[in-house]
Amino acid sequence: MKFLNILNTVISEQKRFQFDPETYANLTALTDKLWSIRNKEFKNKTKVDQLQFKTSDGSDGLVQFYINPRYKNFGELDTRPKGSRDPLDLVIQLNPKKYGSKKNLFLTIYHEMLHATDPSQSTKMNMKFQSTYNDKTDKYYWGHKIEFRSITNEFLEALVGEFTRRFNRLKNPENKKYLLKSLNNIINYFGKNDSLSKLSLDILHRMNDENISDNKIAKVISNISMDFPQTTELLKNKEEPYFITYIELIKKYNPKMWPRFLTMLYNTKDEIETLLNKEGI
């Protein structure tokens, strides 16, 4: 019963999970470090850093970070030794060939660290609960409560991050109205099936910088819509943003969890509106 109460608290968070300021700063610094050495040749699995943190139940945790050029996916959380329930035994491996963008690298680390903070993956691991999770089957991966926690919080962190970047880059305070309108549009897309505006689509694309070249000129051109949000009406239509596909897989495979996601989204909307309504820019 004690386990179930703790697990219920972890899974049913009604607001997005946020790391403490020190851990968040460490995640940002780690991202900078990994991005700066992305082109360095690694022949074998190599430890590059480690990070202390607290799990959601207050236990001390430690994650060791490894670069593995032979790993077939982007990132993965595991334990060493295998099967350990000690949050001090956590390991995250990453493949630099999969990074794509610095934003994407940060969000991947953020996602895996959300797993690391989840007591159901360490101190409160329950094998019956764990047996219902399978990363090789869509229903038992995208639809599982373990992934719900990491996917939704990764998305919400990316959403807050992108609106924060755009707010900080505004050239004209009057242009805040475009961001507020787009925020409502994104909320209504998920909540009421409204169509997305071009600005909203641009925001969702730039949340992880999908398909944005690392070329400086390409970045300058891409950032025009960040500095002048009204210019997105001139953009060509793009393919569906990755994050839409990402989130809607949850809705498809676990519709019962969808209202919980919407509650978290609405609460995050309040957080973003507070930012956008700040004075002084």
C-alpha positions as CSV (number, residue, x, y, z in Angstrom):
1,M,0.0,0.0,0.0
2,K,2.9,2.4,0.8
3,F,4.4,1.7,-2.6
4,L,1.1,2.3,-4.3
5,N,0.6,5.7,-2.5
6,I,4.1,6.9,-3.5
7,L,3.7,5.6,-7.1
8,N,0.3,7.3,-7.4
9,T,1.9,10.6,-6.3
10,V,4.7,10.3,-8.8
11,I,2.4,9.4,-11.7
12,S,-0.5,11.7,-11.0
13,E,1.4,15.0,-10.8
14,Q,-1.0,17.7,-12.0
15,K,1.8,20.1,-12.7
16,R,4.9,19.6,-14.7
17,F,8.0,18.3,-12.9
18,Q,10.8,20.8,-12.5
19,F,14.3,20.0,-11.4
20,D,15.8,22.1,-8.6
21,P,17.9,25.1,-9.9
22,E,21.2,23.5,-9.2
23,T,20.4,20.2,-11.0
24,Y,18.9,22.2,-13.9
25,A,22.1,24.3,-14.2
26,N,24.1,21.1,-14.1
27,L,22.0,19.6,-16.9
28,T,22.5,22.7,-19.0
29,A,26.3,22.6,-18.4
30,L,26.4,18.9,-19.2
31,T,24.6,19.6,-22.5
32,D,27.1,22.4,-23.4
33,K,30.0,20.0,-22.7
34,L,28.5,17.1,-24.7
35,W,27.6,19.4,-27.6
36,S,31.2,20.8,-27.7
37,I,32.7,17.4,-28.1
38,R,30.1,15.9,-30.4
39,N,32.6,15.7,-33.3
40,K,35.3,14.1,-31.2
41,E,36.0,10.5,-32.2
42,F,35.1,7.9,-29.6
43,K,36.0,4.4,-30.5
44,N,34.6,2.7,-27.4
45,K,32.0,3.4,-24.7
46,T,33.5,6.2,-22.7
47,K,32.5,7.9,-19.4
48,V,32.4,11.6,-19.8
49,D,30.7,12.9,-16.7
50,Q,28.5,12.2,-13.7
51,L,25.7,14.1,-12.0
52,Q,24.2,14.0,-8.4
53,F,20.5,14.5,-8.0
54,K,17.5,13.7,-5.8
55,T,14.8,11.3,-6.7
56,S,11.1,12.4,-6.4
57,D,11.0,10.6,-3.0
58,G,14.0,12.4,-1.7
59,S,16.6,9.7,-2.1
60,D,20.2,10.5,-3.2
61,G,20.9,9.6,-6.8
62,L,24.0,9.5,-9.1
63,V,24.0,9.2,-12.8
64,Q,27.2,8.4,-14.8
65,F,27.1,9.6,-18.4
66,Y,28.7,7.6,-21.2
67,I,29.2,8.3,-24.9
68,N,28.7,5.1,-26.9
69,P,29.3,5.5,-30.7
70,R,27.9,2.0,-31.3
71,Y,24.7,2.4,-29.4
72,K,21.8,2.2,-32.0
73,N,19.5,4.7,-30.3
74,F,19.9,8.3,-29.0
75,G,19.9,7.7,-25.3
76,E,19.1,5.2,-22.6
77,L,18.9,5.0,-18.8
78,D,20.1,1.8,-17.2
79,T,21.9,0.6,-14.1
80,R,25.3,-0.8,-13.3
81,P,25.1,-3.5,-12.0
82,K,22.2,-4.6,-14.1
83,G,18.9,-4.8,-12.2
84,S,20.1,-2.6,-9.3
85,R,17.4,-0.7,-7.4
86,D,20.0,1.7,-6.0
87,P,19.6,5.3,-7.5
88,L,23.4,5.7,-7.0
89,D,23.9,3.0,-9.7
90,L,22.3,4.8,-12.7
91,V,23.9,5.1,-16.1
92,I,22.9,7.1,-19.2
93,Q,24.5,6.3,-22.5
94,L,24.3,8.6,-25.5
95,N,25.3,8.4,-29.2
96,P,26.6,11.7,-30.6
97,K,25.6,10.7,-34.1
98,K,22.0,11.0,-33.0
99,Y,22.1,14.4,-31.4
100,G,20.6,16.4,-34.3
101,S,20.6,19.7,-32.4
102,K,21.7,21.1,-29.1
103,K,18.1,21.5,-28.0
104,N,17.4,17.9,-28.9
105,L,20.4,16.8,-26.9
106,F,19.3,18.7,-23.8
107,L,15.7,17.4,-24.1
108,T,17.0,13.8,-24.4
109,I,19.1,14.2,-21.3
110,Y,16.1,15.8,-19.6
111,H,13.9,12.9,-20.6
112,E,16.3,10.3,-19.3
113,M,16.8,12.2,-16.0
114,L,13.0,12.2,-15.5
115,H,13.2,8.4,-15.6
116,A,16.1,8.6,-13.1
117,T,14.0,10.7,-10.6
118,D,11.1,8.3,-10.8
119,P,11.2,6.0,-7.7
120,S,9.3,3.3,-9.6
121,Q,12.6,2.8,-11.5
122,S,14.8,2.5,-8.5
123,T,14.0,2.7,-4.8
124,K,10.3,1.7,-5.2
125,M,10.6,-0.6,-8.1
126,N,7.8,-3.2,-8.3
127,M,8.3,-6.1,-10.7
128,K,4.6,-6.6,-11.3
129,F,4.3,-2.9,-12.4
130,Q,7.6,-3.1,-14.4
131,S,6.4,-6.2,-16.3
132,T,3.6,-4.2,-17.9
133,Y,6.3,-1.9,-19.6
134,N,7.8,-3.0,-22.9
135,D,9.8,-0.6,-25.1
136,K,9.4,-3.0,-28.1
137,T,5.6,-2.8,-28.2
138,D,3.9,0.5,-28.9
139,K,0.9,-0.1,-26.6
140,Y,3.1,-1.0,-23.6
141,Y,5.7,1.8,-24.3
142,W,3.8,4.9,-25.4
143,G,0.8,3.9,-23.4
144,H,2.7,3.1,-20.2
145,K,2.7,5.4,-17.1
146,I,6.5,5.3,-16.9
147,E,6.8,6.9,-20.4
148,F,3.9,9.2,-19.8
149,R,5.8,11.0,-17.0
150,S,9.0,11.5,-19.0
151,I,7.3,12.3,-22.4
152,T,4.8,14.8,-21.1
153,N,7.3,16.6,-18.9
154,E,9.9,16.7,-21.7
155,F,7.3,18.3,-24.0
156,L,6.2,20.8,-21.4
157,E,9.8,21.8,-20.6
158,A,10.5,22.3,-24.3
159,L,7.3,24.4,-24.7
160,V,8.3,26.6,-21.8
161,G,11.8,26.9,-23.1
162,E,10.7,27.9,-26.6
163,F,8.3,30.6,-25.4
164,T,11.0,31.9,-23.0
165,R,13.5,32.1,-25.8
166,R,11.1,34.0,-28.0
167,F,10.0,36.3,-25.2
168,N,13.6,37.2,-24.5
169,R,14.3,37.9,-28.2
170,L,11.3,40.2,-28.9
171,K,12.4,43.4,-30.6
172,N,9.0,45.1,-29.9
173,P,7.0,44.6,-26.7
174,E,3.8,44.9,-28.8
175,N,4.7,41.6,-30.4
176,K,4.0,39.8,-27.2
177,K,0.4,39.6,-28.4
178,Y,1.4,37.2,-31.1
179,L,3.0,34.8,-28.6
180,L,0.0,35.0,-26.3
181,K,-2.3,34.2,-29.3
182,S,-0.1,31.3,-30.3
183,L,0.0,29.9,-26.8
184,N,-3.8,29.8,-26.7
185,N,-3.8,28.3,-30.2
186,I,-1.5,25.4,-29.1
187,I,-3.6,24.8,-26.0
188,N,-6.8,24.7,-28.0
189,Y,-5.1,22.4,-30.6
190,F,-4.6,19.7,-27.9
191,G,-7.7,20.5,-26.0
192,K,-10.3,21.3,-28.7
193,N,-8.7,20.0,-31.9
194,D,-8.3,23.6,-33.3
195,S,-6.1,24.0,-36.4
196,L,-2.5,25.3,-35.7
197,S,-1.4,28.7,-36.9
198,K,1.8,29.0,-38.8
199,L,3.4,30.7,-35.7
200,S,2.3,27.8,-33.5
201,L,3.7,25.3,-36.0
202,D,7.0,27.2,-36.1
203,I,7.2,27.2,-32.3
204,L,6.5,23.4,-32.1
205,H,9.2,22.8,-34.8
206,R,11.8,24.9,-33.0
207,M,11.2,23.3,-29.6
208,N,13.8,20.8,-30.4
209,D,15.2,22.5,-33.6
210,E,14.2,19.6,-35.8
211,N,15.5,19.9,-39.3
212,I,17.4,23.1,-38.5
213,S,20.9,23.1,-40.0
214,D,23.9,23.8,-37.8
215,N,25.0,26.3,-40.5
216,K,25.2,29.8,-39.1
217,I,23.4,31.4,-42.0
218,A,20.6,28.9,-41.8
219,K,20.2,29.6,-38.1
220,V,20.0,33.4,-38.7
221,I,17.3,32.9,-41.3
222,S,15.4,30.5,-39.0
223,N,15.6,33.0,-36.1
224,I,13.8,35.7,-38.1
225,S,10.5,34.2,-37.0
226,M,11.6,34.3,-33.4
227,D,12.5,38.0,-33.5
228,F,9.5,39.0,-35.6
229,P,6.7,36.5,-34.9
230,Q,4.3,38.1,-37.5
231,T,6.7,37.0,-40.3
232,T,5.6,33.3,-39.9
233,E,2.7,34.0,-42.2
234,L,5.2,34.2,-45.0
235,L,6.6,30.7,-44.2
236,K,5.9,27.7,-46.4
237,N,3.8,24.9,-44.8
238,K,6.0,22.3,-43.1
239,E,5.5,18.7,-42.2
240,E,3.9,17.9,-38.9
241,P,6.2,18.8,-36.0
242,Y,7.9,15.8,-34.3
243,F,6.5,16.9,-30.9
244,I,2.9,16.6,-32.2
245,T,3.5,13.0,-33.2
246,Y,5.3,12.4,-30.0
247,I,2.5,13.6,-27.7
248,E,-0.4,12.1,-29.8
249,L,1.1,8.6,-29.4
250,I,0.2,8.9,-25.7
251,K,-3.4,9.8,-26.6
252,K,-3.5,6.9,-29.0
253,Y,-2.2,4.2,-26.7
254,N,-3.5,5.5,-23.4
255,P,-6.5,7.7,-23.9
256,K,-7.3,7.4,-20.1
257,M,-4.2,9.4,-19.4
258,W,-5.0,12.2,-21.9
259,P,-7.1,14.3,-19.4
260,R,-4.1,14.3,-17.0
261,F,-1.9,15.6,-19.8
262,L,-4.3,18.4,-20.6
263,T,-4.4,19.4,-16.9
264,M,-0.6,19.6,-16.9
265,L,-0.7,21.5,-20.1
266,Y,-3.3,24.0,-18.8
267,N,-1.2,24.6,-15.6
268,T,1.9,25.1,-17.8
269,K,-0.1,27.7,-19.9
270,D,-0.5,29.7,-16.7
271,E,3.2,29.6,-16.1
272,I,4.0,30.8,-19.7
273,E,1.3,33.5,-19.5
274,T,2.9,34.9,-16.3
275,L,6.2,35.1,-18.2
276,L,4.7,36.7,-21.3
277,N,2.8,39.3,-19.2
278,K,6.0,40.5,-17.5
279,E,6.7,44.2,-17.9
280,G,10.0,45.7,-18.9
281,I,11.0,44.5,-22.3
